[in-house]
């Protein structure tokens, strides 16, 4: 376990605009940045090593969130959600973080093009109605926040680093 010298100060919640869209997007971007920061800068072997009985790793969490971003906003199909928590041995921290940031950037383009929170996302899934942008943003806040909390604990177990 790490030492307190690695502690960071928490960043306060974002100050966003007053519209529902600005608030939702502001909190989602805040969580996205936080979870990526937990992985970035972690010692390479420790980012893929689990310290908990479930086998969850920092790289696995970020890889999973990459798939969720792509599933919700880009319409990618995911056949095995549990498999999204695994990374290839050849994947470096930089690779996984870059893929996450790329998925976020692509998702943000979709979000930026949707001006009505009640409108369905522009993705095609045969036999399934597309979710509204409001639902997608709320779900991504919940999903990213949940896994950011997991990442907080895993990172503290690795080297004592805390904070956002």
C-alpha positions in Angstrom: 0.0 0.0 0.0 1.2 3.5 -0.8 2.0 6.4 1.5 0.2 9.6 2.2 2.8 11.6 0.3 0.9 10.7 -2.9 -2.3 12.4 -1.8 -3.8 15.0 -4.1 -6.4 17.6 -3.4 -9.8 17.0 -4.8 -11.0 19.2 -7.6 -14.4 20.8 -6.8 -17.5 19.9 -8.8 -17.6 21.8 -12.1 -19.2 25.2 -12.4 -21.5 24.8 -15.4 -24.0 26.8 -17.2 -27.6 26.8 -16.0 -29.2 24.7 -18.7 -29.9 21.1 -18.1 -27.7 20.2 -21.1 -24.7 22.2 -19.7 -25.1 20.7 -16.3 -25.3 17.1 -17.5 -22.4 17.6 -19.9 -20.3 19.4 -17.3 -20.6 16.6 -14.8 -20.0 13.9 -17.3 -16.8 15.6 -18.6 -15.7 16.1 -15.0 -16.1 12.4 -14.2 -14.4 11.4 -17.5 -11.4 13.5 -16.7 -11.2 12.1 -13.2 -11.4 8.5 -14.2 -8.8 8.9 -16.9 -6.5 10.7 -14.4 -6.7 7.7 -12.0 -5.2 5.4 -14.7 -2.8 7.9 -16.3 0.4 8.0 -14.3 -0.1 4.6 -12.6 2.9 2.3 -12.6 2.4 0.1 -15.6 2.3 -3.3 -14.0 0.1 -2.1 -11.2 -2.5 -0.7 -13.6 -3.2 -4.2 -14.8 -2.9 -6.0 -11.4 -5.9 -6.5 -9.2 -5.9 -5.9 -5.5 -9.5 -7.0 -5.0 -11.2 -10.4 -5.1 -13.3 -9.5 -8.2 -10.2 -9.2 -10.3 -11.0 -5.6 -11.3 -8.1 -3.5 -12.5 -7.6 0.2 -13.4 -6.9 -0.6 -17.0 -9.9 -2.9 -17.1 -12.2 -0.2 -15.7 -11.1 2.3 -18.3 -11.4 -0.3 -21.1 -15.0 -1.0 -19.9 -15.9 2.6 -19.9 -14.5 3.0 -23.4 -16.9 0.3 -24.6 -19.8 1.9 -22.7 -19.2 5.3 -24.4 -19.0 3.6 -27.8 -22.2 1.5 -27.1 -24.3 4.4 -25.9 -23.2 7.2 -28.1 -21.8 5.5 -31.2 -24.1 2.4 -31.4 -21.3 -0.2 -31.2 -22.5 -3.7 -30.3 -21.1 -5.4 -27.2 -21.6 -9.1 -27.0 -19.9 -9.8 -23.7 -19.9 -7.0 -21.2 -17.7 -8.9 -18.7 -15.0 -9.2 -21.4 -14.8 -5.4 -21.6 -13.1 -5.4 -18.2 -10.1 -7.2 -19.7 -7.2 -5.7 -21.6 -4.7 -7.4 -23.9 -1.3 -8.0 -22.4 0.2 -5.9 -25.2 -2.0 -2.9 -24.3 -0.1 -0.2 -22.4 -1.6 2.4 -20.2 -1.1 5.0 -22.9 -3.0 2.7 -25.4 -6.0 2.3 -23.1 -6.1 6.0 -22.1 -5.8 7.0 -25.8 -8.7 4.7 -26.8 -10.8 6.1 -24.0 -10.1 9.7 -24.9 -10.8 8.9 -28.6 -14.2 7.3 -27.7 -15.0 10.3 -25.5 -14.1 12.7 -28.4 -16.3 10.8 -30.8 -19.1 10.6 -28.3 -18.9 14.4 -27.7 -19.3 15.0 -31.4 -22.6 13.0 -31.3 -23.6 14.9 -28.1 -22.7 18.3 -29.7 -24.9 17.5 -32.8 -27.9 16.6 -30.6 -29.5 19.8 -29.4 -32.7 18.3 -28.0 -32.3 16.3 -24.8 -35.5 14.4 -25.5 -34.5 13.4 -29.0 -33.3 9.9 -29.7 -29.6 9.4 -30.3 -28.8 8.9 -33.9 -27.8 5.3 -33.8 -29.4 2.4 -35.5 -30.1 -0.8 -33.6 -32.5 -3.1 -35.4 -35.6 -3.8 -33.3 -34.6 -1.4 -30.4 -35.6 2.2 -30.1 -32.7 4.6 -29.5 -32.4 6.2 -26.1 -32.8 9.9 -25.6 -29.8 12.1 -25.2 -31.0 12.9 -21.7 -31.1 9.2 -20.7 -27.7 8.6 -22.3 -26.1 11.5 -20.5 -27.6 10.5 -17.2 -26.6 6.8 -17.6 -23.0 7.8 -18.6 -22.8 10.0 -15.5 -24.0 7.1 -13.3 -21.7 4.5 -15.0 -18.6 6.7 -15.1 -19.2 7.9 -11.5 -19.6 4.4 -10.2 -16.4 3.2 -11.9 -14.5 6.4 -10.9 -15.2 5.4 -7.3 -13.9 1.9 -8.0 -10.8 3.5 -9.6 -10.3 5.8 -6.6 -10.0 2.7 -4.3 -7.8 0.7 -6.7 -5.4 3.7 -7.2 -5.2 4.3 -3.4 -4.4 0.6 -2.9 -1.6 0.8 -5.6 0.3 3.8 -4.4 -1.7 5.8 -1.9 -2.7 8.4 -4.5 -6.1 10.0 -3.7 -8.2 12.9 -5.0 -9.4 13.8 -8.4 
